[in-house]
Amino acid sequence: MAAVAALAVACGRGDPAPTPEPASLSNDDLTRAFVAGAIEYYEEHGRDATVEFYRSEAGIESGRTLILVDTAEHVLLVHRALPVLQGQYVGPDSSFPGLAMLAELANEEGSWTTTRGMNPDTKQEEPRRLLAVLHDGLVFAASHSALVQDVAESVKEYVSRAIATYEADGLDAVITHYNSRDSLEGQFYLFLIGEDDLYLAHPIFPHLIGSDIKDVVG
């Protein structure tokens, strides 16, 4: 309220009230809106029409495509970025563990994860931030690029969060978290070296834990 009042006072009596700038949507907001739109389309037009629409180019929006999975049959109904997979079994013990994971990840509120996927514009594999929503026995999922443009600043931020975790929760908590896959953020991971030059954490190459870094990098 104080900020609003200050703005009102700053305007002269004869000046028109300023028009507020529309808030820009984040990539997460846009992905959630895309998934919500797909669910609305499904509710209005039904399953078959949804499959047909989102398999087509018309279903692409701002670098986002729909992934649609039938959780009862474990069948991939829509994957516009990789159409060769459409109709494939993606359940337990399938050849597609990343897609099988969607059924476990999804819930009605929507769950986020960072994974690797195909950019529909560049046709290149990249880190993707993915939202999976469970609705009417179907997983509605979409993702956007998680590539970091300003790598240097993002690395500093990532390391700063690790230091903050250390200061708040201690060394054991840092080691546990940064040895887990949960610590991965897009193309970033953290490895931790103790004062004796031994690896304490490395989520990508856990076999290095306990090794002397001098023996690894020379």
HUURKA-V665845 format. One record per run of one state. SS is the DSSP state (@ for helix, = for strand, . for the rest). FROM is the first residue (numbers start at 1). LEN is the number of residues. Records with the same first field share a line. If there is no record, write none. Layout:
# HUURKA-V665845
SS=FROM-LEN  FROM-LEN
This chain:
# HUURKA-V665845
.=1-1  11-16  46-1  56-1  60-1  62-2  65-2  71-4  86-3  90-7  106-1  108-3  119-6  136-2  146-5  170-1  179-2  184-1  186-2  189-2  194-4  203-3  209-3  218-1
@=2-9  27-19  47-9  57-3  80-6  97-9  151-19  171-8  181-3  206-3  213-5
==61-1  64-1  67-4  75-5  89-1  107-1  111-8  125-11  138-8  185-1  188-1  191-3  198-5  212-1
